[in-house]
């Protein structure tokens, strides 16, 4: 029998754990949906590519971004951060912009955590921004569908990067005193890395 959990299921487990932790911290959940409460709620196309086509790959990236950066709940940050920023335009006029979800997450972590080395966090936020950037490219271009085995490898690499990035977020939240007090911990299989296709 397979002793390891498929990486797509493991990523959904991470989202659910993070939401449990943020609630224990007294915040709104970090993600609008964690897709873990009901099997019917899980995105049906969140799996390994069936065919190595550009269309399927782009559809997967779109879904992954919807589950991550687009799924981040701005209400989580409301008590702690200003959700807007001001920019002075060349004309001298000041314009107000809504901060993006990844910008807010980055700002919140850098405000409330201390470390002598931000390398791991830089890689984490970069991985999430990378998915967002990949999503935007096909949205603004008409591309001919292409079949290439490379899309299997690219999807796997992106999944691993994303899974590790979400794991870093969970690991940060797991250190919060209220989360420790609530006894919320990642399951052993997650800590031990028993995840299929890593």
C-alpha positions, 0 to 999 in steps of 0.5 A: 500500500502507498504510505505517502500522501500525494503532493496535491492532497498534502498541499490542501492539508497545509492550507487547512492547517494554516486556517486552523492556526490563524483562527487560534491566533484570533485572526480571520482565516488566511485563506478564503477556502481551504478545500479540506472540509468536503471532498466535493469542494476540492478542485477537480482539476488539481492533479498531475497533468493527464496530457503534456499540453500547454493548454493543460499546463496553463489551466493548472497554473491558473487553478494553482494561483486561484488556490493560493494568492487569489485565495488569500483573505485580506481580512486576516491582515486588517487588524495589523496592516494598512491595506492601501498604499499611496503613490505620488504620480509624476503629475504630483497627484497622490493616488491610493492603491489596494495592496496585493495579497502577496504584498500584504503577506510579505509585509505581515511576516516581515513585521511580526517575525524576526530572523537573522537570515531572510533567505528561506522567506525570500524563496517562499514569497518568490515561489508564490509570486512566480506562480502569479507571474506564470498565470498572467503570461497566458492571460495576455497572450494567445498561444497555440497549444503545444504538446511537450513532455517538458510540461510534466517536469515543469508542473512537478517542479512548480508543485514542489516549490509551492508545497514547500512555500506553503509549508514555510508559512505553516511552520511560521504560524505553528510557532505562534504562542496561541497555536502552541497553546491550542495544540495545533500541529502538523501530522507526523507524515507531513513533518517526516516528508511522506509526500508522494512525488517529492 
